[in-house]
Amino acid sequence: MPSTHQALADERNEHILIYVDGEYSLRHEAKVSVFDSAFLVGDGIWEGIRLHDGQLAFLDRHLDRLFSASARTGIDLGMDRAGMTSLLEEVLQRNEMVDGVHVRLMVSRGRKKTPSQHPSNLVSGPTIVIIPEYKQADPSVARSGVTLHTSSVRRPPPNTLDQRINCHSKLHEVMALIEAVEAGCDEALMLDVNGHVATCNATNFFAITDGEVWTSTGEYCLPGITREVVIEVCRGSEMPINVADFPLDLVHGADEAFVTGTFGGITPVRSVDGIEFGDGNAGPITSALTDLYEKAVSADIATRKTP
């Protein structure tokens, strides 16, 4: 079954070196403690970053989000932005990677002396894990698009589990995805507590109707970097975009739809709840935005290349 995170197989990944708290290990040897807070209670934050042509795309935005999550959760990263950047570059250099790479950076609060939520039981500083993999999105997914099922699992409000923090606590999203798969679809579309369209289980959602682009307010979804760039390119190209609450009925009557994420970029949506859009291929506005997004990636990379 297709997925926006479906990648082409790459045998080089069997030999990558994974960073875990200052040490490098092959993937089958890399381990964290069973007493780590992320394993015990989902107490951690993370980022997924793409490496294009020797540069980490939108790195500043990813670090902004990471350090914001660190401040809001009280998880000490143990280093500043320059230190985190140097560490990411060191991991990539150690693996001799320059392109077509997806980097997963994860930070937990640290190891505990016993299974517990309480930070007084910490016996270490933060656990930092960096997994760099050769990962190219399967082009067949972008060609065929994905199908979505509106899940009965809702996105919680900010005062319950703030969806704007990229944390390890993803059980509700997994449950929504499982429900969608059992319904015969690829991924889940999720509503907020008020019944408005919020996001998907692992990507951000956009609908297009009557030439206008719609996406949620962002209060109940992760502030996706790709989402942010798409909103910016819409405004920069004077393409009408509504960042607002909107009902599921608007989606069911839309002309096009797509989802966004760091790994897959922009992926067309073929159908939602069995209602198909157009002929099943990427619509004209989705295609235009894909081109604009790719140009934005190239422009970002160019700004950080040394002359």
C-alpha positions as CSV (number, residue, x, y, z in Angstrom):
1,M,0.0,0.0,0.0
2,P,1.5,3.4,-1.0
3,S,2.7,5.9,1.6
4,T,4.1,9.4,1.5
5,H,7.1,7.9,3.4
6,Q,7.6,5.1,0.9
7,A,11.3,5.1,-0.2
8,L,13.3,3.3,-2.8
9,A,15.5,0.5,-1.5
10,D,19.2,1.4,-1.1
11,E,21.7,-1.2,0.0
12,R,24.1,1.6,1.2
13,N,21.9,1.9,4.2
14,E,23.2,-1.4,5.6
15,H,26.6,0.3,6.2
16,I,25.6,3.7,7.5
17,L,27.0,4.9,10.9
18,I,24.4,6.0,13.4
19,Y,25.3,8.5,16.1
20,V,24.2,7.8,19.6
21,D,25.6,10.1,22.4
22,G,29.0,10.5,21.0
23,E,29.5,7.1,19.6
24,Y,29.0,5.7,16.1
25,S,27.5,2.3,15.4
26,L,26.3,0.3,12.4
27,R,22.5,0.2,12.2
28,H,22.2,-3.3,13.6
29,E,24.4,-2.4,16.5
30,A,22.9,1.1,17.4
31,K,21.0,1.0,20.7
32,V,19.5,3.2,23.4
33,S,18.8,2.2,27.0
34,V,15.4,0.7,28.0
35,F,15.5,3.3,30.7
36,D,15.6,6.2,28.2
37,S,12.7,8.7,28.7
38,A,11.7,8.5,25.1
39,F,11.2,4.8,25.3
40,L,9.6,4.9,28.7
41,V,7.0,7.7,28.2
42,G,7.5,9.2,24.7
43,D,9.5,12.1,26.3
44,G,11.5,13.4,23.4
45,I,11.6,15.7,20.4
46,W,12.8,15.3,16.8
47,E,13.4,16.7,13.4
48,G,13.6,15.2,9.9
49,I,15.9,17.1,7.5
50,R,16.8,16.5,3.9
51,L,20.4,16.7,2.5
52,H,20.5,18.1,-1.1
53,D,23.7,18.7,-3.0
54,G,25.8,18.9,0.2
55,Q,23.4,21.2,2.1
56,L,20.7,20.5,4.7
57,A,17.6,22.1,3.2
58,F,15.9,24.7,5.4
59,L,18.2,24.0,8.2
60,D,17.6,27.3,10.0
61,R,13.8,26.6,10.0
62,H,14.4,23.1,11.4
63,L,16.7,24.4,14.1
64,D,14.1,27.1,15.0
65,R,11.5,24.4,15.5
66,L,13.8,22.2,17.4
67,F,15.0,24.8,19.8
68,S,11.4,26.1,20.3
69,A,10.3,22.5,21.2
70,S,13.3,22.3,23.5
71,A,12.3,25.5,25.3
72,R,8.6,24.5,25.6
73,T,9.3,21.0,26.8
74,G,12.2,21.8,29.1
75,I,14.4,19.2,27.2
76,D,17.9,20.5,27.4
77,L,19.7,19.9,24.1
78,G,23.1,20.3,25.7
79,M,24.4,22.6,22.9
80,D,23.6,25.7,21.0
81,R,22.6,26.0,17.3
82,A,26.2,26.1,16.1
83,G,27.0,23.0,18.1
84,M,24.0,21.1,16.7
85,T,24.8,22.2,13.2
86,S,28.4,21.0,13.6
87,L,27.2,17.7,15.0
88,L,24.9,17.1,12.0
89,E,27.7,18.0,9.6
90,E,30.1,15.7,11.4
91,V,27.6,12.7,11.1
92,L,27.2,13.4,7.4
93,Q,31.0,13.7,6.8
94,R,31.6,10.5,8.8
95,N,29.2,8.8,6.4
96,E,30.6,10.6,3.3
97,M,27.1,11.7,2.4
98,V,26.3,14.6,0.0
99,D,22.9,14.0,-1.6
100,G,19.6,12.1,-1.5
101,V,19.8,11.7,2.3
102,H,17.1,12.0,5.0
103,V,18.4,12.8,8.5
104,R,16.4,11.9,11.6
105,L,17.6,13.9,14.6
106,M,16.1,12.7,17.9
107,V,16.6,14.1,21.4
108,S,15.1,12.6,24.6
109,R,15.2,14.0,28.1
110,G,17.7,11.3,29.0
111,R,18.0,8.0,30.9
112,K,16.1,7.3,34.2
113,K,17.2,5.2,37.1
114,T,13.8,3.6,37.1
115,P,10.6,3.7,34.9
116,S,9.1,7.0,35.8
117,Q,7.8,10.3,34.4
118,H,9.5,12.4,37.0
119,P,12.6,14.3,35.9
120,S,14.2,13.8,39.3
121,N,14.9,10.2,38.3
122,L,17.2,11.3,35.4
123,V,20.7,9.9,35.6
124,S,22.1,11.4,32.4
125,G,21.9,14.4,30.2
126,P,19.8,14.3,26.9
127,T,20.1,11.3,24.7
128,I,20.9,12.5,21.1
129,V,20.5,10.1,18.2
130,I,21.2,11.0,14.5
131,I,20.2,8.5,11.8
132,P,21.3,9.5,8.3
133,E,19.8,7.3,5.5
134,Y,19.9,7.3,1.8
135,K,16.2,7.8,1.1
136,Q,14.6,8.8,-2.1
137,A,10.8,9.1,-2.2
138,D,9.3,6.4,-4.5
139,P,8.3,8.4,-7.6
140,S,5.4,6.0,-8.2
141,V,3.7,7.5,-5.1
142,A,3.9,11.0,-6.5
143,R,2.6,9.8,-9.9
144,S,-0.3,7.8,-8.5
145,G,-1.1,10.0,-5.5
146,V,-2.3,8.7,-2.1
147,T,-5.8,7.9,-0.8
148,L,-7.0,9.3,2.5
149,H,-9.6,8.2,5.0
150,T,-11.1,10.6,7.5
151,S,-10.3,9.1,10.9
152,S,-12.5,9.1,14.0
153,V,-9.4,9.9,16.0
154,R,-9.3,13.6,16.5
155,R,-6.3,15.9,17.0
156,P,-6.1,17.0,20.7
157,P,-6.2,20.7,21.7
158,P,-3.0,22.5,22.6
159,N,-3.8,22.3,26.3
160,T,-3.9,18.5,26.1
161,L,-1.0,17.6,23.7
162,D,0.2,20.6,21.7
163,Q,0.4,19.3,18.1
164,R,2.8,22.2,17.3
165,I,5.5,20.4,19.2
166,N,7.3,17.7,17.2
167,C,7.4,15.2,20.0
168,H,7.7,11.4,20.2
169,S,4.2,11.0,21.5
170,K,2.5,9.9,18.3
171,L,0.2,7.1,19.4
172,H,-3.0,8.9,18.4
173,E,-1.5,9.5,14.9
174,V,-0.6,5.8,14.6
175,M,-4.1,4.8,15.7
176,A,-5.6,7.1,13.0
177,L,-3.3,5.6,10.4
178,I,-4.2,2.0,11.4
179,E,-7.9,2.9,11.1
180,A,-7.2,4.4,7.6
181,V,-5.3,1.3,6.5
182,E,-8.1,-1.0,7.7
183,A,-10.5,1.2,5.6
184,G,-8.4,0.4,2.6
185,C,-6.7,3.8,2.3
186,D,-3.1,4.9,2.4
187,E,-3.1,7.4,5.2
188,A,-5.5,9.3,7.6
189,L,-7.0,12.7,7.4
190,M,-7.6,14.0,10.9
191,L,-10.1,16.6,12.2
192,D,-9.6,18.9,15.2
193,V,-11.8,18.9,18.3
194,N,-14.3,21.2,16.6
195,G,-14.7,19.1,13.5
196,H,-12.6,21.2,11.2
197,V,-10.0,19.7,8.9
198,A,-6.6,19.7,10.7
199,T,-3.9,17.6,9.1
200,C,-3.0,14.0,8.2
201,N,-1.4,11.5,10.5
202,A,2.2,12.3,9.3
203,T,1.8,15.1,6.7
204,N,0.1,18.4,6.4
205,F,-3.0,18.7,4.2
206,F,-4.1,21.1,1.5
207,A,-7.3,21.3,-0.5
208,I,-7.9,23.3,-3.7
209,T,-11.3,24.5,-4.8
210,D,-12.4,27.1,-7.3
211,G,-8.7,28.1,-7.8
212,E,-8.1,28.7,-4.1
213,V,-5.8,26.8,-1.8
214,W,-7.0,25.9,1.7
215,T,-5.1,24.6,4.7
216,S,-5.8,24.6,8.5
217,T,-4.9,27.4,10.9
218,G,-2.1,25.3,12.2
219,E,-3.3,25.3,15.8
220,Y,-3.9,21.5,15.7
221,C,-1.0,20.4,13.5
222,L,2.7,20.3,13.3
223,P,4.1,23.5,11.8
224,G,5.6,21.6,8.9
225,I,8.6,23.2,7.2
226,T,7.3,22.2,3.8
227,R,3.8,23.5,4.7
228,E,5.3,26.8,5.7
229,V,7.2,27.1,2.4
230,V,4.1,26.2,0.3
231,I,2.1,28.9,2.1
232,E,4.9,31.4,1.3
233,V,5.2,30.5,-2.3
234,C,1.4,30.8,-2.7
235,R,1.5,34.3,-1.3
236,G,4.6,35.1,-3.3
237,S,3.0,34.0,-6.5
238,E,-0.3,35.7,-5.6
239,M,-2.1,32.4,-5.6
240,P,-5.1,32.7,-3.3
241,I,-4.6,30.8,-0.1
242,N,-6.7,30.5,3.0
243,V,-5.1,29.5,6.2
244,A,-8.3,29.0,8.1
245,D,-10.8,26.6,9.7
246,F,-12.8,24.8,7.0
247,P,-15.2,21.8,7.0
248,L,-14.8,18.3,5.6
249,D,-17.5,19.1,3.1
250,L,-15.1,21.5,1.4
251,V,-12.6,18.7,1.0
252,H,-15.2,16.3,-0.4
253,G,-16.1,18.9,-3.0
254,A,-12.6,20.0,-3.8
255,D,-11.0,20.0,-7.3
256,E,-7.5,18.9,-6.1
257,A,-5.7,18.0,-2.8
258,F,-2.2,17.3,-1.7
259,V,-0.1,16.7,1.3
260,T,3.3,18.0,2.3
261,G,6.2,16.7,4.3
262,T,10.0,17.1,4.5
263,F,10.6,13.6,3.0
264,G,8.1,13.5,0.1
265,G,7.8,17.2,-0.6
266,I,4.4,17.6,-2.2
267,T,2.4,14.5,-2.8
268,P,-1.0,14.6,-4.7
269,V,-4.0,13.1,-3.0
270,R,-6.1,10.9,-5.3
271,S,-9.1,10.6,-3.2
272,V,-10.6,11.3,0.3
273,D,-13.2,8.9,1.7
274,G,-13.6,7.3,-1.7
275,I,-14.3,10.6,-3.4
276,E,-11.8,11.1,-6.3
277,F,-10.3,14.3,-7.5
278,G,-10.2,14.9,-11.3
279,D,-8.7,12.0,-13.2
280,G,-6.5,10.8,-10.3
281,N,-3.4,12.6,-11.5
282,A,-1.8,15.7,-9.9
283,G,-4.0,18.7,-10.8
284,P,-2.6,21.9,-12.4
285,I,-2.3,23.9,-9.2
286,T,-0.7,21.0,-7.4
287,S,1.8,20.6,-10.2
288,A,2.5,24.4,-10.3
289,L,3.1,24.5,-6.5
290,T,5.4,21.4,-6.8
291,D,7.6,23.4,-9.2
292,L,7.6,26.5,-7.0
293,Y,8.4,24.4,-3.9
294,E,11.4,22.7,-5.7
295,K,12.7,26.1,-6.7
296,A,12.4,27.3,-3.1
297,V,14.5,24.3,-2.0
298,S,17.2,25.1,-4.6
299,A,17.2,28.8,-3.6
300,D,17.6,27.9,0.1
301,I,20.5,25.5,-0.7
302,A,22.2,28.2,-2.9
303,T,22.2,30.7,-0.1
304,R,24.3,28.5,2.1
305,K,26.8,27.2,-0.4
306,T,30.3,28.7,-0.1
307,P,31.4,30.8,-3.1
